[in-house]
């Protein structure tokens, strides 16, 4: 028998769960975010040729809203096979920080998906810490073999450390 009250309760519960903040890992929680964006995003300050060259991607990504450190957006776009260009946009001021170089992954067609590693970036709106996953050794057995850990501080990303990720073969043979 159809029960509208139960259906309504299920819809409300699903909506609440969908918008519930996800729990962040302890390392991210140690680095609290800047204030949240409380206004519309500021127009981008495209003050260099490089920023102007990527203006469409920067604007498109910025329109999605913050995804990092309160009022920032980590924007990324492809630059070829296994390559991404990326930037950090301050949505409150419009300032754009461009990554000094693209990030690369390795193409490993036989590698299984690794649910422990997100695709390229791991970041949270309520943390100023950012993980960037890349590949440095093209002869390895996984798509990403390195995690660079950055902290957003004084309008730039500061590299804290670089962690090598274990081989998938080593993971399979404890």
C-alpha positions in Angstrom: 0.0 0.0 0.0 1.3 3.5 -0.9 2.1 5.6 2.1 2.8 9.3 1.3 4.2 10.0 4.8 6.8 7.3 4.5 7.8 8.4 1.0 8.2 12.0 2.2 10.2 10.9 5.2 12.5 8.9 3.0 13.0 11.8 0.6 13.8 14.2 3.5 16.3 11.7 5.0 18.0 11.1 1.7 18.3 14.9 1.1 19.8 15.5 4.5 22.3 12.7 4.1 23.3 14.0 0.7 24.1 17.4 2.1 25.7 16.2 5.4 29.4 17.2 5.6 31.6 14.2 5.1 34.1 13.4 7.8 37.6 14.4 6.9 40.8 12.5 7.7 42.7 13.6 10.8 45.6 15.1 9.0 43.2 17.4 7.1 41.4 18.3 10.3 44.7 19.6 11.8 44.8 22.4 9.2 41.5 24.4 9.4 40.2 26.3 6.4 39.9 30.0 5.8 36.5 31.5 6.1 33.7 30.3 3.9 32.6 32.3 0.8 29.6 34.4 1.9 29.1 36.4 -1.3 29.1 35.7 -5.0 32.6 34.8 -6.4 34.8 37.8 -7.3 35.7 38.3 -11.0 39.0 36.6 -11.8 42.1 38.7 -11.8 43.8 37.5 -15.0 47.0 39.5 -14.7 49.4 37.3 -16.7 49.4 35.8 -20.1 49.2 32.3 -18.7 46.1 33.1 -16.7 44.5 34.8 -19.7 45.3 31.7 -21.8 43.4 29.5 -19.5 40.6 32.0 -18.7 37.8 29.8 -20.0 38.7 26.9 -17.8 39.4 29.1 -14.8 36.0 30.8 -15.2 34.2 27.5 -15.8 35.7 25.9 -12.7 35.2 29.0 -10.5 31.5 29.0 -11.4 31.3 25.6 -9.6 32.0 27.3 -6.2 34.6 26.4 -3.5 36.0 22.9 -3.1 39.0 23.7 -1.0 40.0 25.8 2.1 36.7 27.7 2.7 36.5 30.0 -0.3 39.0 28.6 -2.8 38.6 26.4 -5.9 41.2 23.9 -7.1 40.7 24.0 -10.8 42.1 21.5 -13.2 41.9 20.7 -16.9 43.6 18.2 -19.2 46.8 19.0 -21.1 47.3 15.8 -22.9 47.4 12.1 -22.1 48.0 11.6 -18.4 48.5 15.3 -17.8 46.6 18.0 -16.0 47.2 21.7 -15.6 45.8 23.2 -12.4 45.4 26.3 -10.4 44.0 27.6 -7.1 41.4 30.4 -7.3 40.5 32.6 -4.4 36.8 33.1 -5.0 36.7 35.9 -2.5 39.3 38.1 -4.1 39.6 36.7 -7.7 43.3 36.0 -7.3 44.6 33.0 -9.2 47.6 30.9 -8.2 48.9 28.8 -11.1 50.7 25.6 -10.5 54.4 25.9 -11.5 54.1 22.8 -13.7 51.5 20.3 -14.9 50.9 17.1 -13.0 51.4 13.7 -14.6 50.1 10.2 -14.1 51.3 6.9 -15.5 49.2 4.9 -17.9 49.0 1.4 -16.5 46.2 -0.3 -18.4 46.4 -3.5 -16.4 46.4 -1.7 -13.0 43.2 -2.1 -11.0 41.4 0.9 -9.7 42.7 1.9 -6.3 39.8 3.1 -4.1 42.2 4.4 -1.5 43.6 7.0 -3.9 41.4 9.7 -5.4 42.0 10.9 -9.0 44.7 13.6 -8.9 43.6 15.6 -5.9 42.3 15.1 -2.4 41.1 18.2 -0.6 38.2 19.4 1.6 36.4 22.7 1.9 37.1 22.8 5.6 40.9 22.2 5.4 43.8 24.2 4.0 45.7 20.9 3.3 45.9 19.5 -0.3 47.2 16.2 -1.6 48.3 16.0 -5.2 48.7 12.5 -6.6 51.2 12.1 -9.5 53.5 9.6 -11.1 57.3 10.0 -11.2 58.4 6.5 -12.2 57.0 5.5 -15.5 58.1 1.9 -15.0 55.9 1.2 -11.9 52.6 -0.8 -11.6 50.2 1.9 -10.6 48.7 5.1 -12.0 49.9 7.3 -9.2 53.1 6.5 -7.2 53.6 9.8 -5.3 51.6 12.0 -3.0 52.7 15.6 -2.6 51.3 17.2 0.5 50.7 20.9 0.3 49.5 23.6 2.8 47.8 26.8 1.5 49.5 29.6 3.3 50.0 33.3 2.5 48.4 33.1 -1.0 50.5 30.1 -2.1 50.8 26.4 -1.8 53.7 25.3 0.3 55.1 21.8 -0.2 55.2 20.0 3.2 56.4 16.6 2.1 56.4 14.0 -0.7 55.2 10.5 0.1 56.0 7.6 -2.1 53.1 5.2 -2.5 53.8 1.5 -2.2 53.8 -0.7 -5.2 50.5 -2.6 -5.9 52.6 -5.8 -6.0 53.9 -5.1 -2.5 50.3 -4.4 -1.4 49.2 -7.8 -2.9 52.0 -9.8 -1.2 52.0 -8.9 2.5 
